[in-house]
Amino acid sequence: MSTAASVAAESWFKDPALVRIFALLNAEGEEVRVVGGAVRNALMGLPVSDTDLATTWAPEQVMARARAAGIRPVPTGIDHGTVTLVIEGRGFEITTLRHDAETDGRRAKVNFGRDWQVDAERRDFTINALYADQSGTVIDLVGGLDDVETRTVRFIGNADDRIREDHLRILRYFRFFAHYGSGRPDAAALKACARARDSLAKLSAERVWKELKRLLEARDPGRAMLWMRQAGVLTAVLPESEKWGIDSIGGLVATEAALDWEPDPMLRLMAIVPPDAERMRALAARLKMSRAEADRLANWAAAPVVQPTMAITALDRLLYRYGAAALIDRIRLSLVSARTRTETDSAALTDAAGHSRHLARALNWQRPQFPVAGADLIARGMSPGPEMGAQLAALEERWIDSNFALDKAALMAGLD
């Protein structure tokens, strides 16, 4: 790629808010440049969502100049030099040039500076250390342009040093490889990640899960996960996958594309771990997942496998007992398995058709309302308590077994 690369023609670069920031901070001998993801994605022909900038101004000076210009500054990470300027409801992160003064692999103390080379060299990957100045000209201080062209994800400088500065960079490496890499991973990076994999245990669970989830959001995380397994990194952060394997990821990604499913990191996680409710609860607790994520994982594991020949009436009963969400996850993965087997097993076509029928039913299923309530039994003279609860449960089972056909009168008649 030419060293004269430019992003000047990009629509995001012409954003009036960004133009305003350039005018504000390119003054009095100081400078601001766009840095990182926006430049990288533009050069790779990918969408640009966030525009981050780096500047020689100190963070307090950025805030003062913003206020004077009628722009609201928010000190989102001022200890690390980051101020967010809010313009017309949108935020632009402005970070002062810096280098790490101290680091323990989890957090760093930084010193601010004015040296663009030093700022570039303290970043993680070459493709993330590209700058664009006010004219749109791309400035490459670490060889990132060549790596953008070849889609190589490579640490800046010595890979072991970069990982010692922040152990999370191990997972970030594979996440960026999943999103932006091609071919084989950089050999030095892969070896460094393998050597340092035990340091992942020092990271907070929240940071680990956030990176894993972002990796699983990639269009096709399969290659990255394969190399994670080779390096021992996947087992270090997700030991549940060790004996279960990651082979089903390829089939899931292919099915998503064929059936126009949105990539779902939770479903992809389910594809590589065992459907054991107790282990899934433990996994969710260890990674400190949200309550919704933990429940979804455990409910999927507790739900039964739906055979492709199951009658729709029987499926309806399962949907009522286990919930549609859990059954939909189960059926989706069964459909993926059947579609994958069709390459070598013609009988799998019939299974895939059955799972497709079940999935359509589950996606459109609406939970029926049990027609009897506690008040109905009280009106019959029953007192609230365990006996009434048991009676209600028995009536509900009769109603489910009737395929939800019995009405209140029929159910109550059984009490006479």
C-alpha positions as CSV (number, residue, x, y, z in Angstrom):
1,M,0.0,0.0,0.0
2,S,1.3,3.4,-0.9
3,T,2.7,5.6,2.0
4,A,0.6,8.4,0.4
5,A,-2.6,6.7,1.5
6,S,-5.4,9.0,2.4
7,V,-8.8,9.0,3.9
8,A,-9.7,12.5,2.8
9,A,-12.4,11.2,0.4
10,E,-14.2,9.2,3.1
11,S,-17.7,10.6,4.1
12,W,-17.0,10.2,7.8
13,F,-13.8,12.3,7.5
14,K,-15.9,15.2,6.1
15,D,-18.2,15.1,9.1
16,P,-18.7,18.8,10.2
17,A,-18.2,17.8,13.8
18,L,-14.8,16.2,13.0
19,V,-13.9,19.3,10.9
20,R,-14.8,21.4,14.0
21,I,-12.5,19.4,16.2
22,F,-9.6,19.7,13.8
23,A,-10.1,23.5,13.7
24,L,-10.2,23.6,17.5
25,L,-7.1,21.5,18.3
26,N,-4.8,22.2,15.3
27,A,-3.7,25.5,16.8
28,E,-0.9,27.3,18.6
29,G,1.7,24.7,17.5
30,E,-0.4,21.7,18.8
31,E,-1.9,19.0,16.7
32,V,-4.7,16.5,16.6
33,R,-5.0,13.4,14.4
34,V,-7.6,10.7,13.9
35,V,-6.1,7.4,15.1
36,G,-6.8,3.7,15.2
37,G,-10.0,1.9,14.1
38,A,-11.4,4.6,11.9
39,V,-8.3,4.8,9.8
40,R,-7.8,1.0,9.8
41,N,-11.4,0.3,8.7
42,A,-11.4,3.0,6.0
43,L,-8.3,1.5,4.4
44,M,-9.7,-2.0,4.6
45,G,-13.0,-0.9,3.0
46,L,-15.0,-1.6,6.2
47,P,-17.6,0.5,7.9
48,V,-16.4,3.2,10.3
49,S,-18.5,3.6,13.5
50,D,-16.4,5.5,16.0
51,T,-13.8,8.3,15.3
52,D,-11.1,8.5,18.0
53,L,-8.4,11.1,18.0
54,A,-4.9,11.7,19.5
55,T,-3.5,15.1,20.4
56,T,-0.5,16.9,21.8
57,W,-2.7,19.0,24.0
58,A,-3.0,18.0,27.7
59,P,-6.4,16.7,28.7
60,E,-7.2,19.8,30.8
61,Q,-6.3,22.0,27.9
62,V,-8.6,20.0,25.6
63,M,-11.5,20.5,28.1
64,A,-10.8,24.2,28.4
65,R,-10.6,24.9,24.7
66,A,-13.8,22.8,24.2
67,R,-15.8,24.8,26.8
68,A,-14.6,28.1,25.3
69,A,-15.9,26.9,21.9
70,G,-19.3,25.8,23.2
71,I,-18.5,22.1,23.1
72,R,-19.3,19.9,26.1
73,P,-16.3,18.0,27.3
74,V,-16.7,14.8,29.4
75,P,-13.6,13.5,31.4
76,T,-14.3,9.9,30.5
77,G,-10.8,8.7,31.2
78,I,-8.9,11.8,32.2
79,D,-6.3,9.9,34.3
80,H,-5.2,8.1,31.1
81,G,-5.6,11.3,29.0
82,T,-9.0,10.7,27.5
83,V,-11.6,13.4,27.1
84,T,-14.9,12.9,25.2
85,L,-16.1,15.9,23.2
86,V,-19.9,15.8,22.7
87,I,-21.1,17.5,19.5
88,E,-24.7,17.3,18.5
89,G,-25.2,14.3,20.7
90,R,-22.2,12.3,19.4
91,G,-19.0,11.6,21.3
92,F,-15.5,11.9,20.0
93,E,-12.7,10.5,22.2
94,I,-9.6,12.7,22.3
95,T,-6.6,11.2,24.0
96,T,-3.3,13.0,24.8
97,L,-0.1,11.4,23.5
98,R,1.3,9.2,26.2
99,H,3.5,6.3,27.2
100,D,3.3,3.8,30.0
101,A,5.3,4.7,33.0
102,E,4.3,1.6,35.0
103,T,2.3,-1.5,34.2
104,D,1.6,-4.8,35.9
105,G,-0.1,-6.4,33.0
106,R,-3.6,-5.4,34.2
107,R,-3.4,-1.6,34.6
108,A,-1.0,1.1,33.7
109,K,0.1,4.5,34.9
110,V,0.8,6.8,32.0
111,N,2.9,9.9,31.4
112,F,1.7,12.4,28.8
113,G,4.0,13.5,26.0
114,R,4.3,15.1,22.6
115,D,6.1,12.4,20.6
116,W,4.0,10.8,17.9
117,Q,6.5,8.0,17.5
118,V,6.5,7.1,21.2
119,D,2.7,7.2,21.2
120,A,2.5,4.8,18.2
121,E,5.0,2.4,19.6
122,R,3.1,2.0,22.9
123,R,0.0,0.8,21.1
124,D,-0.9,-2.9,20.5
125,F,-1.0,-3.8,16.8
126,T,0.5,-2.1,13.8
127,I,-2.9,-1.8,12.1
128,N,-4.2,0.1,15.1
129,A,-1.4,2.7,15.1
130,L,-2.2,4.5,11.9
131,Y,-2.9,8.3,12.1
132,A,-4.7,10.6,9.7
133,D,-3.9,14.3,9.9
134,Q,-6.2,17.2,9.1
135,S,-5.6,16.8,5.3
136,G,-6.6,13.1,5.5
137,T,-3.1,11.9,4.8
138,V,-2.3,8.6,6.6
139,I,0.8,8.7,8.8
140,D,2.4,5.3,9.4
141,L,5.1,5.1,12.0
142,V,5.2,1.4,12.7
143,G,4.6,-0.4,9.4
144,G,0.8,-0.6,9.7
145,L,0.1,0.2,6.0
146,D,1.8,-3.0,4.7
147,D,-0.1,-5.0,7.3
148,V,-3.4,-3.5,6.4
149,E,-2.7,-4.5,2.8
150,T,-1.9,-8.1,3.7
151,R,-4.4,-8.2,6.5
152,T,-1.7,-9.2,9.0
153,V,-2.4,-8.7,12.7
154,R,1.0,-8.0,14.2
155,F,2.2,-6.7,17.5
156,I,4.2,-3.5,17.5
157,G,7.8,-4.2,18.3
158,N,8.4,-7.2,20.6
159,A,5.3,-9.2,21.1
160,D,6.3,-10.5,24.5
161,D,6.8,-6.9,25.7
162,R,3.4,-5.8,24.4
163,I,1.7,-8.7,26.2
164,R,3.6,-8.0,29.5
165,E,2.2,-4.5,29.4
166,D,-1.4,-5.8,29.2
167,H,-2.2,-9.5,29.4
168,L,-5.6,-8.9,27.8
169,R,-3.7,-8.3,24.5
170,I,-3.5,-12.1,24.2
171,L,-7.3,-12.3,23.7
172,R,-7.3,-9.0,21.8
173,Y,-4.8,-10.5,19.3
174,F,-7.2,-13.4,18.5
175,R,-10.2,-11.1,18.4
176,F,-8.5,-8.8,15.9
177,F,-7.3,-11.7,13.9
178,A,-10.9,-13.0,13.7
179,H,-12.2,-9.6,12.5
180,Y,-9.3,-8.4,10.3
181,G,-6.7,-11.2,9.7
182,S,-6.2,-13.5,6.9
183,G,-4.1,-16.6,6.2
184,R,-2.0,-17.8,9.2
185,P,-1.4,-15.7,12.3
186,D,1.9,-13.9,12.7
187,A,4.3,-16.6,14.0
188,A,5.9,-14.3,16.6
189,A,2.5,-13.2,17.9
190,L,1.2,-16.8,18.1
191,K,4.3,-18.0,20.1
192,A,4.1,-15.0,22.4
193,C,0.5,-15.6,23.2
194,A,1.1,-19.3,23.8
195,R,4.0,-18.5,26.2
196,A,2.0,-16.0,28.2
197,R,-1.4,-17.9,28.3
198,D,-1.1,-18.5,32.1
199,S,-1.1,-14.8,32.7
200,L,-4.8,-14.6,31.5
201,A,-5.7,-15.9,35.0
202,K,-4.7,-12.6,36.4
203,L,-7.3,-10.7,34.4
204,S,-10.7,-9.8,35.7
205,A,-13.5,-12.1,34.5
206,E,-15.4,-9.1,33.1
207,R,-12.5,-8.2,30.7
208,V,-12.1,-11.8,29.6
209,W,-15.8,-12.3,28.8
210,K,-16.0,-9.0,27.0
211,E,-13.1,-9.9,24.7
212,L,-14.5,-13.5,24.2
213,K,-17.9,-12.1,23.3
214,R,-16.4,-9.6,20.8
215,L,-14.4,-12.3,19.2
216,L,-17.5,-14.5,18.9
217,E,-19.2,-11.6,17.1
218,A,-16.8,-11.8,14.2
219,R,-18.3,-12.8,10.8
220,D,-16.3,-16.0,11.1
221,P,-14.5,-16.6,14.4
222,G,-13.6,-20.2,13.5
223,R,-10.0,-19.7,12.3
224,A,-9.1,-17.6,15.2
225,M,-10.6,-20.1,17.7
226,L,-8.6,-22.9,16.0
227,W,-5.4,-21.0,16.6
228,M,-6.5,-20.2,20.1
229,R,-6.9,-23.9,20.8
230,Q,-3.5,-24.6,19.2
231,A,-1.8,-22.0,21.4
232,G,-3.6,-23.3,24.6
233,V,-5.4,-20.0,25.0
234,L,-8.9,-21.3,24.5
235,T,-8.5,-23.9,27.2
236,A,-7.1,-21.3,29.5
237,V,-10.2,-19.1,29.3
238,L,-12.8,-21.6,28.4
239,P,-11.8,-25.1,29.7
240,E,-15.4,-26.3,29.1
241,S,-14.6,-26.4,25.4
242,E,-11.6,-28.6,25.7
243,K,-13.2,-32.0,25.2
244,W,-16.3,-30.7,23.4
245,G,-14.4,-29.1,20.6
246,I,-15.0,-26.2,18.2
247,D,-15.7,-28.1,15.0
248,S,-19.4,-27.0,14.9
249,I,-18.5,-23.3,14.6
250,G,-17.9,-23.7,10.8
251,G,-21.3,-25.3,10.3
252,L,-23.0,-22.6,12.4
253,V,-21.4,-19.8,10.5
254,A,-22.4,-21.4,7.2
255,T,-26.0,-21.9,8.4
256,E,-26.2,-18.3,9.6
257,A,-25.2,-17.1,6.1
258,A,-27.5,-19.5,4.3
259,L,-30.6,-18.8,6.5
260,D,-29.9,-15.1,7.1
261,W,-29.4,-15.5,10.8
262,E,-27.8,-12.6,12.7
263,P,-24.4,-13.7,14.2
264,D,-25.2,-14.5,17.9
265,P,-22.2,-14.8,20.2
266,M,-24.2,-16.7,22.8
267,L,-25.4,-19.3,20.4
268,R,-21.8,-19.7,19.1
269,L,-20.7,-20.2,22.7
270,M,-23.4,-22.9,23.1
271,A,-22.0,-24.6,20.0
272,I,-18.6,-25.3,21.6
273,V,-19.5,-26.2,25.2
274,P,-21.4,-29.2,26.7
275,P,-25.2,-28.8,27.4
276,D,-24.8,-29.4,31.1
277,A,-26.9,-27.0,33.1
278,E,-24.7,-27.2,36.3
279,R,-21.5,-26.6,34.4
280,M,-23.1,-23.8,32.4
281,R,-24.1,-22.0,35.6
282,A,-20.6,-22.4,36.9
283,L,-19.2,-21.0,33.6
284,A,-21.5,-18.0,33.7
285,A,-20.5,-17.3,37.3
286,R,-16.8,-17.6,36.6
287,L,-17.0,-15.2,33.7
288,K,-19.5,-12.9,35.6
289,M,-22.0,-12.9,32.8
290,S,-25.1,-10.8,33.0
291,R,-28.2,-12.5,34.6
292,A,-29.9,-12.7,31.2
293,E,-26.8,-14.4,29.7
294,A,-26.4,-16.8,32.6
295,D,-30.1,-17.8,32.4
296,R,-30.1,-18.3,28.7
297,L,-27.1,-20.5,28.9
298,A,-28.5,-22.6,31.8
299,N,-32.0,-22.8,30.3
300,W,-30.6,-24.0,26.9
301,A,-28.5,-26.7,28.7
302,A,-31.5,-27.9,30.7
303,A,-33.9,-28.1,27.7
304,P,-34.3,-31.5,26.0
305,V,-33.1,-32.3,22.5
306,V,-36.0,-32.0,20.1
307,Q,-36.1,-35.0,17.7
308,P,-36.8,-34.0,14.1
309,T,-39.7,-36.4,13.9
310,M,-41.5,-35.0,17.0
311,A,-45.1,-34.1,16.4
312,I,-46.0,-30.4,16.6
313,T,-48.4,-31.0,19.5
314,A,-45.5,-32.6,21.5
315,L,-43.3,-29.6,20.6
316,D,-45.9,-27.2,21.8
317,R,-45.9,-29.0,25.2
318,L,-42.1,-28.7,25.4
319,L,-42.3,-25.0,24.5
320,Y,-44.7,-24.4,27.3
321,R,-42.6,-26.3,29.9
322,Y,-39.1,-25.1,29.0
323,G,-39.8,-21.8,27.3
324,A,-39.5,-20.8,23.6
325,A,-36.0,-19.2,23.9
326,A,-34.3,-22.4,25.3
327,L,-36.0,-24.6,22.7
328,I,-35.1,-22.2,19.8
329,D,-31.4,-22.4,20.8
330,R,-31.6,-26.2,21.0
331,I,-33.4,-26.5,17.6
332,R,-31.1,-24.0,15.9
333,L,-28.0,-26.1,16.9
334,S,-29.7,-29.3,15.9
335,L,-30.5,-27.8,12.5
336,V,-26.9,-26.7,12.1
337,S,-25.8,-30.3,12.9
338,A,-28.2,-31.8,10.4
339,R,-27.3,-29.3,7.6
340,T,-23.6,-30.1,8.2
341,R,-24.3,-33.8,7.9
342,T,-26.1,-33.5,4.6
343,E,-22.7,-33.4,2.9
344,T,-22.1,-37.1,3.7
345,D,-25.5,-38.4,4.8
346,S,-28.6,-38.0,2.6
347,A,-30.9,-38.9,5.5
348,A,-29.8,-35.7,7.2
349,L,-31.9,-33.8,4.7
350,T,-35.0,-35.2,6.3
351,D,-33.7,-34.3,9.7
352,A,-33.0,-30.7,8.6
353,A,-36.5,-30.4,7.2
354,G,-37.9,-31.5,10.5
355,H,-35.8,-29.1,12.5
356,S,-36.7,-26.3,10.1
357,R,-40.4,-27.0,10.7
358,H,-39.9,-27.0,14.4
359,L,-37.9,-23.8,14.3
360,A,-40.6,-22.0,12.4
361,R,-43.2,-23.2,14.9
362,A,-41.0,-22.1,17.9
363,L,-40.3,-18.7,16.5
364,N,-44.0,-18.0,16.0
365,W,-45.2,-19.7,19.1
366,Q,-47.3,-17.7,21.7
367,R,-47.6,-19.0,25.2
368,P,-51.2,-20.0,26.0
369,Q,-52.8,-18.8,29.2
370,F,-53.7,-21.4,31.8
371,P,-57.4,-20.8,32.4
372,V,-57.5,-21.7,36.1
373,A,-56.2,-19.4,38.9
374,G,-56.0,-19.8,42.6
375,A,-59.0,-17.6,43.0
376,D,-61.1,-20.3,41.2
377,L,-60.1,-22.9,43.7
378,I,-60.7,-20.6,46.7
379,A,-64.2,-20.0,45.3
380,R,-64.7,-23.8,45.5
381,G,-63.8,-23.7,49.2
382,M,-60.1,-24.6,49.1
383,S,-57.8,-22.8,51.4
384,P,-54.5,-21.2,50.1
385,G,-51.5,-23.3,50.9
386,P,-49.4,-26.3,49.6
387,E,-52.4,-28.4,48.9
388,M,-54.0,-25.8,46.7
389,G,-50.6,-25.3,44.9
390,A,-50.4,-29.0,44.3
391,Q,-54.0,-29.1,42.9
392,L,-53.2,-26.2,40.6
393,A,-50.1,-27.9,39.3
394,A,-52.1,-31.1,38.7
395,L,-54.8,-29.2,36.8
396,E,-52.1,-27.5,34.7
397,E,-50.5,-30.8,33.8
398,R,-54.0,-32.1,32.7
399,W,-54.4,-29.0,30.6
400,I,-50.9,-29.4,29.0
401,D,-51.5,-33.1,28.3
402,S,-54.8,-32.1,26.5
403,N,-52.6,-30.0,24.2
404,F,-54.1,-26.9,25.9
405,A,-57.6,-27.9,24.7
406,L,-59.5,-28.2,28.1
407,D,-61.2,-25.0,29.1
408,K,-61.8,-23.8,32.7
409,A,-65.2,-25.5,32.9
410,A,-63.8,-28.9,31.8
411,L,-60.9,-28.6,34.2
412,M,-63.0,-27.5,37.2
413,A,-65.5,-30.2,36.4
414,G,-62.8,-32.7,37.2
415,L,-62.8,-31.4,40.8
416,D,-66.4,-32.4,41.4
